[in-house]
Amino acid sequence: MNDSGALLPWHVIRQDDNGNRYRVGRYPTRAEAQKVVDSLDDQGHKQLYWVERIGQTATMN
């Protein structure tokens, strides 16, 4: 059994204009995942990106 979620518990999530969500990548620390989000935001991507820990679900209202 492979429990890679324990080693890479932080996801970068992207939400497109239609509300569809996609996992961009998995990272061992929140700081590393946040660097990816910041880099994508700095490049002017129009999509919404955020960091989420495995087992958490973001609610967007």
N, C-alpha and C positions, 0 to 999 in steps of 0.2 A: 504494500500500500504506500502510495506517495503522498506525504503531507506537506507539500511545498507551500501551502497557505501559511504555515507556521513560520517559514523562513522569509516569505515575502508578503507580509500582511497588509501593505498599503497599496491601494489602487489609485490610478489617475483615471477619472471618468470624464467622458466628453458627451455633451448633449447637443444634438443638432437642432436646426430650426423647426423640425417637426416633433420635437420632444423625445426622439429616440436616443437612448443612452448606450454608450460603447465603452468598454475597458480599453484604455490606451496602453497601460503597462502596469506591472507590479513591482514594488520596491520594498527593501528591507526596513527603511525608516520613513517616517513622515517627512522629515527634512528633504530627503532625496526626491520623494514624490512631489513635494511642493516646488522644488527647483524646476522640475519638468513643467509643471503648471505655469510657473512664472515665465519660463522660456517661451512657451507657446503663446502666452498673453503678450509678451514683449514683441513677438514676431507679427502681431496684429491679426491673429486668427480671430474670426468672428464668432466661433463656437464658444460655448460655456464649458469650462474645465474646472474640476475640483478634485480634492483628495478625499478618499473614503477608506476606512479600515474594513477588512473582510469581516462580515457579520453585521455591519451597520448599513442602513439604507437611508439615503438622503431623501427628504421630502421637500419638494419644491411647490410652493403655493403662489 
